[in-house]
Amino acid sequence: MTVRLETPLAEPELLVLYAATVRSPIAPMHGEPGIGSQMISQQLGGHRVEVLDEEGDWVRARGEDGYEGWMHIGFLKRAPQATAVPRSEQSLISLGCITRTPAGDQRALPLRAVLSADETPISGETIESHARAERFPLDPVAITQSAQRFFVCTSYLWGGVTPWGADCSGLAQSVFALHGLQLPRDAWQQAKLGTDAGRDVGELRAADLLFFSDRPDKRVTHVGIALGDRRMVHLALGRGGYAIERLNDRADPFVAKLRSSFLFARRML
C-alpha cells in the first residue's frame, strides 16, 4: 500500500515574496531545505510556484495546488513581475513529448508540463491549452480512461506526480487535474472533498475515489480510483506501481489486505 504521511496545507498568512516558473521538466519539492531530505511532491515544467521563504539556495514554494515544500533555486526561473507569471492563452501542454529549443537542445517533458514559448515539439503528443477541456472533459469515464492510458506501467515513486513515477495520490491528483479538477496533493486531503459514496464497492461509479488506512487511528494513507464493476486502478508500493485490482478477488492476498483496510469512498463528480 502506498503510504503518505500527513503534510500541512499551505499557510494563507504567509506573504508571497515573488513568483517563479519551473524551468526543468520536473522539479522536486522536499520536506526540508536540503537535497538529502525526503521528496514530498513534484512541480512540473512551465508551472507556476509562489516563493514564501528563502534559505540559502533553497526556497519554500507553494504550487498551484496549494501544496508547500522546499525547492532548490536551480529548478526555478524568477518571474519578471513580483506577483504574476505571464500565461499564454495558446500555450502547449505536454501529453508526453520531446521538444527542441532554438539553440537545438532537446528535452523530454512529462504529462501536463507546459512548453516554453520558444520550444517546438518534435515527437510525442501535445495539446493547446484552450483545447484541453474538450479533449479531456470532466467526465467520470474519461477520467478513468486517462488514468489507464497515461499511467499504465508507471512505477511507484514517493512524492511523484507523473507517469515517470508517481504515488497513489499523485495519480489521482494528476488525472483529475488533466480533466480540469484540481485535487489537493495528499490522500488524506482528497478524502475531505466530494460527497459520500458509501462502503459498498459494488455500488461505486467510475472515478469515485476509494480511501484506505493501515494505521490504528484510521487516518487515510492510500487512495485508488474506481473503474466500476468492483475494479480499481491505483499506484501501490505493494504492487511496485500501477495496478488494476479486482476487489472481489478474495483469493489474492494483496486484495484481501486492501479490503480489510478500506474506509470509505468519495464521489468527486
Solvent accessible surface area in square Angstrom, and as a share of the most:
residue,aa,sasa,rsa
1,M,19,0.09
2,T,0,0.00
3,V,46,0.26
4,R,7,0.02
5,L,105,0.52
6,E,93,0.42
7,T,24,0.14
8,P,100,0.63
9,L,100,0.50
10,A,25,0.20
11,E,64,0.29
12,P,121,0.76
13,E,121,0.54
14,L,52,0.26
15,L,149,0.74
16,V,49,0.28
17,L,85,0.42
18,Y,17,0.07
19,A,0,0.00
20,A,1,0.00
21,T,27,0.16
22,V,4,0.02
23,R,132,0.48
24,S,23,0.15
25,P,34,0.21
26,I,32,0.16
27,A,0,0.00
28,P,25,0.16
29,M,0,0.00
30,H,11,0.05
31,G,31,0.30
32,E,109,0.49
33,P,39,0.24
34,G,23,0.22
35,I,134,0.68
36,G,81,0.78
37,S,28,0.18
38,Q,101,0.45
39,M,38,0.17
40,I,19,0.10
41,S,2,0.01
42,Q,19,0.08
43,Q,14,0.06
44,L,4,0.02
45,G,0,0.00
46,G,20,0.19
47,H,23,0.10
48,R,65,0.24
49,V,1,0.00
50,E,40,0.18
51,V,0,0.00
52,L,12,0.06
53,D,65,0.34
54,E,91,0.41
55,E,98,0.44
56,G,76,0.73
57,D,78,0.41
58,W,31,0.11
59,V,1,0.01
60,R,58,0.21
61,A,0,0.00
62,R,32,0.12
63,G,7,0.07
64,E,91,0.41
65,D,34,0.18
66,G,23,0.22
67,Y,3,0.01
68,E,12,0.05
69,G,5,0.05
70,W,32,0.11
71,M,0,0.00
72,H,60,0.27
73,I,75,0.38
74,G,47,0.45
75,F,56,0.24
76,L,12,0.06
77,K,124,0.53
78,R,150,0.55
79,A,10,0.08
80,P,121,0.76
81,Q,112,0.50
82,A,67,0.52
83,T,92,0.53
84,A,41,0.32
85,V,20,0.12
86,P,92,0.58
87,R,130,0.47
88,S,68,0.44
89,E,144,0.65
90,Q,110,0.49
91,S,24,0.16
92,L,47,0.23
93,I,22,0.11
94,S,0,0.00
95,L,12,0.06
96,G,33,0.32
97,C,6,0.04
98,I,69,0.35
99,T,0,0.00
100,R,98,0.36
101,T,35,0.20
102,P,107,0.67
103,A,89,0.69
104,G,41,0.40
105,D,89,0.46
106,Q,106,0.47
107,R,55,0.20
108,A,46,0.36
109,L,1,0.00
110,P,1,0.00
111,L,7,0.03
112,R,37,0.13
113,A,0,0.00
114,V,21,0.12
115,L,11,0.05
116,S,54,0.35
117,A,115,0.89
118,D,84,0.44
119,E,13,0.06
120,T,79,0.46
121,P,47,0.30
122,I,68,0.34
123,S,55,0.35
124,G,66,0.64
125,E,54,0.24
126,T,33,0.19
127,I,14,0.07
128,E,72,0.32
129,S,33,0.21
130,H,114,0.51
131,A,31,0.24
132,R,58,0.21
133,A,61,0.47
134,E,154,0.69
135,R,100,0.37
136,F,9,0.04
137,P,55,0.34
138,L,88,0.44
139,D,57,0.30
140,P,46,0.29
141,V,83,0.48
142,A,18,0.14
143,I,0,0.00
144,T,8,0.05
145,Q,108,0.48
146,S,6,0.04
147,A,0,0.00
148,Q,56,0.25
149,R,119,0.43
150,F,24,0.10
151,F,0,0.00
152,V,76,0.44
153,C,117,0.70
154,T,5,0.03
155,S,68,0.44
156,Y,38,0.15
157,L,74,0.37
158,W,55,0.19
159,G,0,0.00
160,G,0,0.00
161,V,5,0.03
162,T,1,0.01
163,P,32,0.20
164,W,134,0.47
165,G,2,0.02
166,A,0,0.00
167,D,0,0.00
168,C,1,0.00
169,S,0,0.00
170,G,0,0.00
171,L,2,0.01
172,A,1,0.01
173,Q,8,0.03
174,S,0,0.00
175,V,1,0.00
176,F,0,0.00
177,A,17,0.13
178,L,3,0.01
179,H,5,0.02
180,G,45,0.44
181,L,50,0.25
182,Q,87,0.39
183,L,2,0.01
184,P,27,0.17
185,R,1,0.01
186,D,0,0.00
187,A,1,0.01
188,W,22,0.08
189,Q,6,0.03
190,Q,0,0.00
191,A,11,0.09
192,K,132,0.56
193,L,68,0.34
194,G,37,0.36
195,T,87,0.51
196,D,101,0.52
197,A,15,0.11
198,G,26,0.25
199,R,149,0.54
200,D,78,0.41
201,V,9,0.05
202,G,28,0.27
203,E,121,0.54
204,L,13,0.07
205,R,148,0.54
206,A,21,0.17
207,A,3,0.02
208,D,2,0.01
209,L,0,0.00
210,L,1,0.01
211,F,0,0.00
212,F,1,0.01
213,S,3,0.02
214,D,74,0.38
215,R,81,0.30
216,P,134,0.85
217,D,84,0.44
218,K,117,0.50
219,R,83,0.30
220,V,15,0.09
221,T,1,0.00
222,H,0,0.00
223,V,1,0.01
224,G,1,0.01
225,I,0,0.00
226,A,2,0.02
227,L,17,0.08
228,G,16,0.15
229,D,111,0.58
230,R,104,0.38
231,R,64,0.23
232,M,0,0.00
233,V,0,0.00
234,H,1,0.00
235,L,0,0.00
236,A,0,0.00
237,L,104,0.52
238,G,49,0.47
239,R,92,0.33
240,G,47,0.45
241,G,1,0.01
242,Y,43,0.16
243,A,14,0.11
244,I,70,0.35
245,E,3,0.01
246,R,138,0.50
247,L,3,0.02
248,N,91,0.47
249,D,58,0.30
250,R,167,0.61
251,A,96,0.74
252,D,33,0.17
253,P,108,0.68
254,F,30,0.12
255,V,2,0.01
256,A,47,0.36
257,K,117,0.50
258,L,2,0.01
259,R,65,0.24
260,S,90,0.58
261,S,12,0.08
262,F,13,0.05
263,L,31,0.15
264,F,62,0.26
265,A,0,0.00
266,R,51,0.19
267,R,44,0.16
268,M,26,0.12
269,L,76,0.38
